[in-house]
Structure formats: C-alpha cells, structure tokens
Amino acid sequence: MIDVGYVVVSSSAPPEAFFERWIELETHPEWAESMEWFQLDEPVAIGARGKLKSKAGEPLPFRVTAFERPYVYADTTELDGAELTVHHEARPHDGGSRVELRAWLEGPRAADLELEFRANVQRALEADIAALVALVEGEPVDLNASDAVTDGTVIDSDGADGPVD
C-alpha cells in the first residue's frame, strides 16, 4: 500500500452530514471539482459496483469497499495494474466532526503510478473537503478552495496547521 493523499479537518457539522453526501454519489460533482460523474449499478453497500469519470480521464470501474453508517465510506477505483482507494471517515468531535480523507494505491503498478497520482490526489482531497465542509456547514461552496488546506497539512480541532506524519 502506497499513501498518496491525506487530509484531516474539523467541522461544526455532524458526521452524518458528511456520510450522507459521500453515499449520494451522483452529487459528488457538486463539491468534488475534479469529478464529472459517478454511476452506481446497485444500492450503496460494500461490494456495490459502478463507474466514475474524472474531468481529465476516461470512465473507470469502481466498487464500494467500506460502508459503516454513519461514519465511514470508501471506494476503490480500478486502474491499469493498480487500484486507488479513497477512504472517507467522519467521527464526532467537539460538538461537530473530525473528518479524515486518506487515499492509497495498491497493486503491481502502484509504485509506477505513485508520483503521477500523489500531487493530483492530494490537491483533489484538499479541494473536495474544503468544498464539502462549506456545503454541509451551509456556507457558499467555492470549488476553487484548494488553498484552504495545503499540501498534506492537517487542520486540527483548534484550527492550527501542522505537518502530516
């Protein structure tokens, strides 16, 4: 497993608000700037399969790989010789949520794809979580908010920046 992205933020919104948005796959383009669409062929559950399309790529198959209502959702996209998993988790914290997004590559070509994916995935996670936090907290959504959190920075519960381990 090769980590290619990690972001943690705090929000005043409850974990359920994040979870519901994560499992409403057709709404991801509302807050996930890099995504064009998601289509799931069956109800959201572990093992459910579908297709997704980023704005810069071709449609790719994916499957739901974690589903723990109301806190955890993950999907794994099938690439050529590797898989990209994006794990979303929101837990109760200080009257709101601690939200963590983590992405990793696995498979025979994971090491080959690491450099190509690392910067793009990190930027996408940062932009996506900034837009989603704004959305679930009821603020206007700015899909260009990628500078709200910078390269692997963690925003902890007191709002201070710190490096990712």
N, C-alpha and C positions, 0 to 999 in steps of 0.2 A: 504494500500500500504506500502510495506517494501522495503526501498532502500537497494540494495546490491552491487552497484558499481557506481563510479562517477569519471570522468577524464575530464579535460579541458586543451587544448594545443593551442598554436598559431602556424600558418604556413604561409609561404610565398605564398603557392598555393591558388588559388581562391576557394570559397565554391563549385562551380560547379564540381571541380575535385574530391572532396570528395563524393558529391552526386552521381555522375556517377558511382563511384566504389561501393557505398552502394547498388545501384539498379542493378548492374551487379552481381547478387547473385552467379552465377556459378564461379566467380573469387575470392570470399571471401577466399578460402583456400590459395591463393597466399600471403595474408597478415594477415589472421586470423589463427594463429598457431594451435589453439585447434579444428578447424573445418575440417571435412573430405569432406563434400559436402552439397550443397543446391540444391533443385529442386523445381521450382515453376511451378504449374499446369496451370497457366494462366498469361497474361501480368501483370507486376508490377503495382498495383493500390491498393488503400485501399480496404481491404476485400479479396484480392488475397490469395489463399492458396497453400501450398506446404509442403515439408518435408525437414528436415535438419538432419545431423548426425555429432555429435562431435566425435573426435577421441576416446574418452573414453566412449561413450554411444551408445545407440540404436537409430535408426531413430525416430524422433518425428515430429508431425504435427506443423506447424506454419502458421501464417497469417500476412499480412501487415496491420499495424494499424495506420500508419501515412505516408503521402506522400505529401510533399509540395515542388514541384520543384522550385528552385534548392537548397533548404536548409535543408529539414527535411525528414528523413526516419526512420520508426520504425517497428519492427516486434515483435510478441508475440508468444512464444513457449508454447504449451500446455503440461503441466506436469501432474503427477498423483496428482490431488487435488489442483493444483495451476497453475499459468501462470507466465512466465518470459518475461517481456518486455524489449527490448533494444532500447533506443531512441538515434538516431544519429542526430546531428544538427551542421551545419557549416554556419556561418554568416560572411559577410565582416567585416574586422577589420585591420586597419593599412596597407593597401595595400595587404593584404592576407586574412587570415581567423582566426576566433576564433572557435575552434571545441570542441564540448561538447558531451560526451557519458554518458548516465545515464541508469542504469538498476534497475528494481524493480520487486518484487514478489507480486502477489495478489491471493486471493482465500483461501478456508478453510484450506489448509495445508501450507500456506505461512510461518507462524511462525515456523512450524516444519522444513521447508527447509532452513530457513534463515542462520543458522550457516554453513551448508553444502555448500551453494551457495556463501556466502559473499566473502570469500577469493579467491575462484576459479574465480568468475566473475570479481572481482577487478583486479586480475592478468591478466586475459584474455583481459579486456578492455585496460589496460596499454600497454600490448604487441601489441595488434592489432593496437592501434592508433599510436604507435611508428613506426611500420612497414608500416602503410598506409601513414603517413606523409612522410617517406623516399621515398616511392613509388611515390607519387604524386609530390614530390619536385624533383624527378629524381635522387635520391641517391640510392646506392645499398640497397636492403632490407635485414635486418637481423631479421629473425623471432625469434631470441633469445634476442630481445632488451627489454625484460620486465623490466629491471632495468633502462630504460630511464626515467621513472616516477615511483615513489614509493608509495606504499600503500595510496591511496586517495590523493596524492599530486596534487596540481593544479600548472601548469606552466602558469603564466600569460603573458601578452603581452611583458613584459621586460625580460622574461626568468627566473625570480626569483621563487623559490619554496615557497609554503605556504600551510598551512593545509586546508583541505576541511571543510566547515562549517557543 
